[in-house]
Amino acid sequence: MNQVGVTIKQVAKHLDVNHNTVGNWINSWETVGIIGLNRKIGQGRNPILSVTNANHTQQLDKAVETHAQNVKAIQSELVKELNTPVSSDTV
């Protein structure tokens, strides 16, 4: 059998993740299979803005209406109104 010869550290560097993360992925794959790679409930970062939060959607609508096509101004207004750090990528 022909082996590729790629190390966990090489994969981690290529994907810009910690080598422990890659090791955990491999362990999950070997233990459970493809289903082991699914995200579990509660994993990942909570969203900064939520479409189910009425205050968030109202403030976003207001900011977009006031500053249409100006992401920086929308971001600034959301930070001020929601008192929460919001990046331009989030907007």
C-alpha positions in Angstrom: 0.0 0.0 0.0 1.3 3.5 -0.9 1.2 5.9 2.1 1.1 9.7 1.6 3.4 10.5 4.5 1.7 13.7 5.7 2.0 14.4 9.4 -0.6 15.8 11.8 1.5 18.9 12.2 1.6 19.4 8.5 -2.2 19.1 8.2 -2.6 21.5 11.1 -0.3 24.0 9.6 -2.1 23.8 6.2 -5.5 24.3 7.8 -4.2 26.9 10.3 -5.5 24.9 13.4 -3.8 23.4 16.4 -2.3 20.0 15.9 -4.4 18.7 18.9 -7.5 19.6 16.9 -6.4 17.4 14.0 -5.6 14.6 16.4 -9.0 14.9 17.9 -10.6 14.8 14.4 -8.6 11.6 13.6 -9.6 10.0 16.9 -13.3 10.8 16.3 -13.1 9.4 12.7 -11.4 6.2 13.9 -13.9 5.8 16.8 -17.2 6.7 15.3 -16.6 7.3 11.6 -17.8 10.3 9.6 -20.6 11.0 12.2 -17.8 11.8 14.7 -16.8 14.8 12.7 -20.2 16.5 13.1 -20.4 19.5 15.4 -22.0 18.8 18.7 -24.7 21.0 20.2 -23.0 23.8 22.1 -19.8 23.8 20.0 -18.7 26.9 18.2 -19.0 30.6 19.0 -22.4 32.1 19.8 -23.4 34.6 17.2 -22.8 38.3 17.9 -26.0 39.4 16.1 -29.0 37.1 16.0 -31.9 37.3 13.5 -34.2 35.9 16.3 -33.4 38.8 18.6 -35.9 41.6 17.9 -33.6 44.3 19.3 -30.7 43.2 17.0 -32.9 43.2 13.9 -34.5 46.6 14.7 -31.1 48.2 15.4 -29.6 46.7 12.2 -32.6 47.8 10.1 -32.4 51.3 11.6 -28.6 51.5 11.0 -28.9 50.3 7.4 -31.7 52.7 6.6 -29.7 55.6 8.0 -26.3 54.6 6.6 -27.1 52.6 3.5 -24.0 51.3 1.7 -21.7 52.5 4.5 -20.6 49.4 6.5 -18.3 51.3 8.8 -21.1 53.7 9.8 -23.5 50.8 10.3 -20.9 49.0 12.4 -20.2 52.1 14.5 -23.9 52.7 15.2 -24.5 49.0 16.1 -21.6 49.1 18.6 -23.0 52.3 20.1 -26.6 51.1 20.3 -26.1 47.5 21.3 -23.0 48.2 23.5 -21.4 45.1 22.0 -18.3 44.9 19.8 -19.3 44.2 16.2 -16.9 43.8 13.3 -17.5 45.0 9.8 -17.4 41.3 8.8 -20.4 40.6 11.1 -22.3 43.5 9.6 
